[in-house]
């Protein structure tokens, strides 16, 4: 495998210190319904996505745009059996312009996934501890009555769906990856397996869905995409069991041409050791993101690690021999300040844009070169939002906690036709501090006071 790595972390840190999100507008409108309060390329101050009449703590979103530039988002409640779909016109300027639908399910939603079909209709997949739910809407999707929701499977806690595992094939039929539940610290871990799950016909009939085992490994945090010819492309983190029975997590690229219902149909190779951590302020799960060029060539971004287990953000590109691992790569950021979440999108000229977390701030990295893995490729960093720019919360819930700050992480990125980023992420308000404690009250227990889903509408980079 050929790689061309270059360390750029100092450049990107400077990018997050500069503002690339000033309020402004242009005359290029992509959605003319006039409900958002500005043009489609206008940027505005980032805002929290609403949850309807009842204010709810929420987690990281998935963001997609349709052909008119309309924003579609799905995000789970932080706890409890709820998730939310939100939609807003291309010129969305604040929460008052957002319409919200609530989904109620059996237990806390661990993963909420979203895709939009060629007719601009959203499709949602919700994964809880026990079950998987599918929801879809044909029109007026800001109205709860327009949605249909169906329980697909009750796997009794034995499986889970992670990452951006939901995709539509060229015919608009949904497919996703499901794998054995990953046991904490491996305690009681069941046999590793991954399934390709596909629907033919009425997808609100559970009998229309089939499950095919495609690996005797856990493929975690998967990103599934289809090219125009119907070929499936997958970026995933494979759990590889070593001779000593330890497990290594490896980011991999896998592709399938044909029915994709057997292990032999899926061919690929590992490309980068994957980083994970349960000991940061926010747990970091194995993370990959995948986008396809206009010619169906894979581009990946991976939260990887080097030989010293140092975390790093790596962009990979391949045009030929991709299932043999012939990717070139570029390190975009490294060090302990790299945080949870990554997302990759390509603009209309196939130029990469990467949303990432650095020191619990959100930024977007961009490159307009022909080969963005070349040693002299010009990558630039732009600020989406810094947690320190947000007004600190003054309502502190725990006794003897004296300070609070916003920690931003887990971004999701979509681009308008003109390349304007729409970035969703989780904003977590964490309190702590032990100055002059009151001895008559319990000690401060630092932790999350509240957490909400946030959206930034930026101008083109």
C-alpha positions, 0 to 999 in steps of 0.5 A: 500500500502506498502512502504519502503522509504529511503532518499538518496539525499546527496548520489546522490548529491555526485554522480553528483559531480564525473565523471562516463563518462570518454572517453574509449572503449571496444571491444563489438560492437553492430552495425558494420556499422562503421559510428560512429568512435568507439566501441558501448561502447565507451563514448565521450564528450556529443554533440548537435544533429544537425538539418540539413543544418539550425541550429534550436533551439530545445527542449527535445528529446526521445531516443530509441535504436534498436536491433543493438544498433543504436540510434534513437532520435526525438525532436521538434523545440523550436518554429515553426512547425518543429520536427527532427528525428536523427539517429546514429550508436551504436558507435556514437561519434559526430554530424558529424556521425548523420543523420537528417530528418525534419518533418514539421507540422501545428504549434509548436510541444508540444510533440514528441514521438518515439518507435522502432519496432521488425524490428528496424523501428522507429515510430513517433507521433507528437502532436501540439496544433490542430493536431496529426501526425504519421510518419514511416519509413521502411529502410534507415531512415536517408533519408527524402525520406524514411519517410511517414507522415500523419495527423491523427486528427484535434481536434481544440485545445481540446485535447493533447498527453503528456508524453511517450504515444506512444507504440506498441503492440506485433503485432507492431500496434501503440497505444497511450493515448490522453486527454482533453487539460489542460487549464492554471490555469484551466481557461476555462477547458473543461470536463476531458476525456482520450481516448485510440487511436489504429490503425489496418491496414494501419496506414497512413489511418486516418480511420484505427484509433479508439478512445475510451474514457476510463476515465472521468479524465485527465490522463496526462504525460502517459507512455504506455507499452505492455508486451509479452502477449499483456497486456497494462501497464500504468503509468500516472498522474490522475487529481482527482477532489475533493469535493471542486472542487479543483484538485489533481494530483496523479501518478497511475498505470493502466493495461488492459487485452483485448480490452482496449476500455472501462473504465471497461477494465482499472484497477489501483490505485494511488501510489504517489502525483505528483509534478508540478510547473510553477514557476521554471526556467524551468516549471516542468510538471507531470512526470512518467516513466514506464518499464517492467521487462522480466516477465512483472512486472511494475517498475516506477519512479515518480516525486512526493511530500511529505506531505509538497509539497516537490518534490522528485524522487521515484522509485516503484516496484511491482510483485503482486497485482499491480493494487491494489497499492501494490508497494514498493517505495524508495526515490532517491532524494528530495528537491528543486534542483530536476528539470524537467524530469525523465526516467527509463530503465532496463538493461538486468538483470532487474536492474533499471537505472534512468535519472534525473535532479538535480540542472540543471545537468543530472545524472543517478541513478543505483541499482544492488540489487535484491530488489532496494526498500529495506531500505539497497538497494545500489543506486549509482549516476553517472554524465552524464553532469554538466551545469557548465562543458560546456563552457559558451556562449559568445553571449548574446542577451539582453541588460545589461545582463552580464552572461550566463550559461547552464541549463540542464533538461528533460533527456531521457534514453536508454541502450545498450545490455551491459548496456551503457546509452545513454542519451538525454536532453535539454540544455538551455542557459540562460543569466542574470546579472545586473553588471554596467548596461548601463543606456542608454539601456533597463534593462536586461531581464533574459531568454533563449538565445538559447536551443539545444538538447544534447546527451551523450554516456556513458560506462556501469555503 
